[in-house]
Each structure stands twice: as structure tokens, then as C-alpha cells.
Amino acid sequence: MNIGQAAKASGVTAKMIRYYETIGLITPADRTESNYRVYGTDDVHTLRFIKRARTLGFSMDETSALLGLWQDKSRASADVKRIATDHITELEHKITELQEMADTLKHLVHCCSGDDRPNCPILTQLAGADI
């Protein structure tokens, strides 16, 4: 199948497929005599794997490591679990940071009268002044 068909079958855009090839995340596709890329079902499975890992928020480095482990049939599942556990910790940290941001903004919005006066605690806080 060509790159467009592989993109449709995997849910990964053709641009991203070319990018993954450029950075070495996937092996370069075979080429026809006309120099068109040719992909097989294994390539589509690999692209789906990458897409799912990226959807779960794994970084490119983590995705590359997971892909390597997925392709290594003699892998230790402990290696996979470590990457996933580290990622969960990272996600939980980001969730905490986002919740703190939301709480701060809720407080500032509550303090803002939202009327015609120019005094605005939201802008005051963004400018670095105490409210």
C-alpha cells in the first residue's frame, strides 16, 4: 500500500509517517522503481502502536523505547511496566499542576467584580503584583 493508504489504515497522517521515518522511529519504507513508499500490514500495526502510545501521552523517547520492547519478544515485562509507571507519575504531577492553575484562576475570577471599573485582580496578578 502507498503512504496515503497506510495513513488511512493506521490513523497516522502521511506527514507524521514521513517524520517518524526521518527521526528513525520507524524503518524507512521500501520503495518502488518510481521511488514511492510501499507499506505492509506490519508497518500499519507499528504505526497504530505509535499512535496509541502518543495518544496516551508518551513522549517520543518513551514511545521509541516501548516500540523497541514491543518488537523484542525476549523483553522483560518489568521494563515495560517501569516506563508506564514513570509515565503515570509524570501525568499525575501534570494533573496536580493543572488543578493548581485552575484553582488560582477560579479564585481570581471570584475576586474580580467583572463590572465597568478598570480594577481587575486577574490582570493585577498576571502583572506580578499582590492582590
C-alpha positions in Angstrom: 0.0 0.0 0.0 1.1 3.6 -0.6 1.6 6.2 2.1 -1.9 7.6 1.8 -3.4 4.1 2.3 -1.1 3.4 5.2 -2.1 6.7 6.7 -5.8 5.9 6.4 -5.4 2.4 7.7 -3.3 3.4 10.7 -4.9 6.8 11.6 -1.5 8.5 11.3 -1.1 11.3 8.8 1.3 10.8 5.9 3.2 13.8 7.2 3.7 12.1 10.5 4.7 8.9 8.9 7.4 10.7 6.9 8.5 12.4 10.1 8.7 9.1 12.1 10.8 7.7 9.3 13.1 10.8 9.3 13.8 10.6 13.1 14.3 6.8 12.9 11.2 5.8 14.9 10.2 3.6 12.1 12.4 1.9 9.5 12.4 3.6 6.1 9.7 2.1 3.8 10.6 0.0 0.8 10.4 2.0 -2.4 9.0 1.2 -5.9 11.0 1.8 -9.0 9.2 5.2 -9.2 10.5 5.9 -5.7 7.1 5.7 -4.0 7.0 4.4 -0.4 5.4 0.9 0.0 4.0 -0.2 3.3 2.8 -3.6 4.5 0.4 -4.7 7.3 3.3 -4.9 9.8 4.1 -1.3 9.1 0.4 -0.3 9.7 0.5 -2.3 13.1 3.6 -0.4 14.1 2.0 3.0 13.1 -1.1 2.1 15.1 1.1 1.2 18.1 2.9 4.6 17.9 -0.4 6.4 17.5 -1.8 4.7 20.6 1.3 5.4 22.7 1.3 9.1 21.6 -2.5 9.3 22.4 -1.7 8.1 25.9 0.8 10.9 26.2 4.1 9.0 26.0 6.9 11.2 24.8 8.7 10.3 21.5 11.6 8.8 23.6 9.2 6.8 25.7 7.3 5.7 22.5 10.6 4.7 20.9 11.5 2.6 24.0 8.1 1.0 24.1 8.2 0.2 20.4 11.6 -1.4 20.9 10.3 -3.5 23.7 7.2 -4.4 21.8 9.3 -5.7 18.9 11.7 -7.6 21.3 10.0 -10.9 22.0 12.6 -11.6 24.7 11.8 -8.4 26.6 11.1 -8.3 30.3 7.7 -7.0 31.1 9.2 -5.2 34.1 10.9 -2.9 31.6 7.6 -2.0 30.1 5.9 -1.6 33.5 8.7 0.8 34.6 8.1 3.1 31.6 4.4 3.0 32.1 4.7 3.6 35.9 7.1 6.5 35.4 4.6 8.0 32.9 1.8 7.7 35.3 3.8 9.6 37.9 4.5 12.3 35.3 0.8 12.5 34.3 -0.2 12.8 38.0 2.3 15.6 38.5 0.9 17.5 35.5 -2.7 16.9 36.7 -1.7 18.4 40.1 -0.1 21.4 38.4 -3.2 21.9 36.2 -5.6 21.7 39.2 -3.5 24.3 41.0 -3.7 26.6 38.0 -7.5 26.1 37.8 -7.9 26.8 41.5 -5.8 30.0 41.2 -7.9 31.2 38.2 -11.1 30.4 40.0 -10.0 32.5 43.0 -9.0 35.4 40.7 -12.3 35.2 38.8 -14.2 35.2 42.1 -12.2 38.3 43.2 -13.0 40.2 40.0 -16.2 42.2 40.1 -16.4 42.0 36.3 -18.0 45.4 36.0 -17.1 48.7 34.2 -14.4 49.6 36.6 -10.7 49.2 35.5 -9.6 47.5 38.7 -9.1 43.8 37.8 -7.4 41.4 40.2 -6.8 38.9 37.3 -4.6 41.5 35.5 -3.0 42.6 38.7 -1.9 39.1 39.5 -0.7 38.5 35.9 1.4 41.6 36.2 3.1 40.1 39.3 1.5 42.4 41.9 -0.2 41.1 45.1 -3.9 41.2 45.3 
